[in-house]
Amino acid sequence: MKAFRRQCAVGLDIGAEVVRAMVLTGTRDKARIAGIGAVPIAPRSGVSTTAQAIHAALAQAGADGEPVVAAVGGPDVVVRQLTLPPMPPDRVLPALELQHREFGLLPPSEGLLDAQILRRSKGECLVLAVSAPKSVVDGRLRLLEQAAVKLRALDVEALGVLNAARYLGRLEPRELLVALDLAEERAVLCLLSERGPVVVRYLDVGASAIVERLQSAAVAVPDARGPLKTPTGDADAGPVAGACRAVVRRIAEEIRMSLAFYRSEYDREGLPRYLLSGWLRVPRLNHWLTDELRLESPFEVLDPFRAVRVTAAVHGEINESAGPEFVQAFGLALRAL
């Protein structure tokens, strides 16, 4: 048991409507999925209900009592890749705090700052900085405390998605990564290449917008327990397609504008590679998004269960929904291996 604990890493994804937990074992190069849990919660549930769902998801995953990697997120959490003059590691945070206005970071009185040195040379220091409002961090810590969860690390949702995308997508040197994770309330868009920085955007549209459209069109709405049944007839001209079209166009336009900016500012030569994860229960969603962007090939769907060996017994409702929706939990767990 002690050997297992040393190699065990638990990612906890606290979504707006579902709490997901994933247990990885092994090493970063040879990770294995050893347990998963998923517990739906009602929209706008209170802290007590969410804490109970966290406890239940960890119990399902066989990770009750294990330290977890959780995350904060949202448009108020700032992620910046910055180039600083060469300096000792212990001087990076003070330098960022002193120049927070210039770097677009929150002032020390309002936010918590963390930074990771990505690369150092004689001429520069490449840093990934994260600045989060104290209220957001404190709220997440109180929730985890109420759920009696041992915290191993508190990360950022977008970086968890990016970590999973790089691991599962196997990014090549000349590629420009365009990774979209469709969560319940909003989508997270990450762009990255060797020639440019990490760029993270929260889109003001998510799975809930698709659900609202389906409800308005009186179309059966998929729940957290399984995929929507494949539509019969002409799927691209039916009621599901009609209901989703406006949302798909909004997402595609956001991707198009963000990619155009990235290419104009940082990387004109990189070959875009499109990756998709998150809430993908509408079967043709990938196809419609691909068509809107006029891509030659569809988005690659990121699914940890297809790319990583699964040693856990995955049953019932969790088995039906296990797939791209666990990408963030996978990315967070991966950080602890």
Sequence and secondary structure as in RCSB ss.txt:
>XXXX:A:sequence
MKAFRRQCAVGLDIGAEVVRAMVLTGTRDKARIAGIGAVPIAPRSGVSTTAQAIHAALAQAGADGEPVVAAVGGP
DVVVRQLTLPPMPPDRVLPALELQHREFGLLPPSEGLLDAQILRRSKGECLVLAVSAPKSVVDGRLRLLEQAAVK
LRALDVEALGVLNAARYLGRLEPRELLVALDLAEERAVLCLLSERGPVVVRYLDVGASAIVERLQSAAVAVPDAR
GPLKTPTGDADAGPVAGACRAVVRRIAEEIRMSLAFYRSEYDREGLPRYLLSGWLRVPRLNHWLTDELRLESPFE
VLDPFRAVRVTAAVHGEINESAGPEFVQAFGLALRAL
>XXXX:A:secstr
 HHHHHH EEEEEE SSEEEEEEEEE STTEEEEEEEEEE  TT  HHHHHHHHHHHHHHTT TTS EEEEE ST
TSEEEEEEE S  GGGHHHHHHHTHHHHT   TTTEEEEEEEEEE SS EEEEEEEEEHHHHHHHHHHHHHTT  
EEEEEEHHHHHHHHHHHHHT  TTEEEEEEEE SS EEEEEEETTEEEEEEEES  HHHHHHHHHHTT     TT
S      S TTTSHHHHHHHHHHHHHHHHHHHHHHHHHHHT SS EEEEEEEE   STTHHHHHHHHTT SS  E
E  HHHHSEE S   HHHHHH SGGGHHHHHHHHTT 
